[in-house]
Every structure is written in structure tokens, then in C-alpha cells.
Amino acid sequence: MKFIRKAMRKHERADEIVTDRLRSYWAALNDQGATHRQTCGHWLNNRAEN
């Protein structure tokens, strides 16, 4: 929750938030009201992982 809040504050409002499929990301984005912007998919966050 703390990471999501800090990232959203620092980088303003993103159109799309790419995460892996951890339920903790969904819960944190749900508290922020941004679950509709979350995108989960195979290889979508590969650039950040590398």
C-alpha cells in the first residue's frame, strides 16, 4: 500500500499500471480506487524486471 501510494503521488495519475498477478497489488489499488487501470499479463512488465 505504501509503495503504491508513493508511486502514484510521485508519478501523478498513470493511464495504465502494469503489475504481476500478486493479490497485494490489487488490494492496494482497490484502496486507491485505481483497479480499472491495472494491467496484468505475461511479459508486460518485462522491461521493468530487466
VONU-106037 format. One record per residue: x negated, y, z negated of N, C-alpha, C in turn; residue in three letters. Coordinates in steps of 0.001 Angstrom, whole numbers, plus 500000, padded with zeros to 6 digits. Each point is the difference from the previous one (the first is absolute). Example, Ala and Ser with C-alpha at 12.3 -4.5 7.8 and 13.67 -1.06 7.14 Angstrom:
2
486810494310492200500890501190500000499100501200500000ALA500350501050500720499180501190499940500770501090499270SER
END
This chain:
50
499177498818500000500823501182500000499126501255500000MET498959499977499170499121501164499900499280500257501326LYS499543498922500656499317500140501280500924500567501070PHE501216499474500081500960500469501005500345501463499768ILE500241500364498747500334501388499691498860500944500385ARG498763499604499677498828500830500307499781500109501508LYS500156498883500702499811500017501455501054500853500695ALA501247499920499544501064500788500620499826501486499690MET499480500311498830499770501401499659498839500576500821ARG498951499198500162498804500477500699500211500116501508LYS500716499051500574500152499954501453501382500413500475HIS500742500670499133501332500488500318500945498852500330GLU500939500222500867500986498980500365499601499341501306ARG499710498729499933499631499242501197501260499457500664ALA499950499887501322501129499430500724500066498492499791ASP498833499385499836499928498558499868498917499653498987GLU500304499071499105499048499551499000499756498520500243ILE498775499649500363499660498611500311499408499351498760VAL500632498919499561499519499263498845500005498518500328THR499354499222499114500160498563500141501295499618499285ASP500256498757499829501322499587499534500110499834498492ARG499178500713499240500091499921498551501287500660499522LEU500696499348499079501257500530499485499772501265499172ARG498799500179499475499735501187499190500039501273500844SER499584499928501253500099501164500886501454500352500250TYR500826498972500228501413500247500255500653500642498787TRP499668499511498799500585500541498779499581501456499790ALA498744500300500249499520501376499839500639500931501021ALA500127499549501240500638500827501022501495500141499740LEU500604498995499401501409500084499657500228501074498941ASN499109500100499034500101501046498980499834501385500612ASP499185500104501046499779501278500669501075500304501037GLN500817499019500326501045500194501009499464499953501413GLY498962499203500230499349499970501307499920498595500581ALA500893499112499618499933498629500512500293499929501489THR500744500951500526500311499980501430498783500340500861HIS498962500536499402498788500327500764498926498941499912ARG500216498959499207499005498947499845500044499052501189GLN498825499687500537499874499048501089499064498887499547THR500476498776500068499201498830499654499895499137501244CYS498824499626500336499841499150501156498599499433500067GLY499870498971500774498721499344500168499063500889500810HIS498847500298499474498928500788500624500289501498500090TRP501067500511499425500291501428500096499027500833499174LEU499543499476498859499081500763499171498559499539500191ASN499689499366501091498668499469500254498962501108500040ASN500336501150500513499057501108500089499568500457498606ARG500934500054499059499656500406498644499175498942499286ALA500261498737500276499250498935499352498563499936500477GLU499761500329501265498643499937500520499197501166499490ASN
END
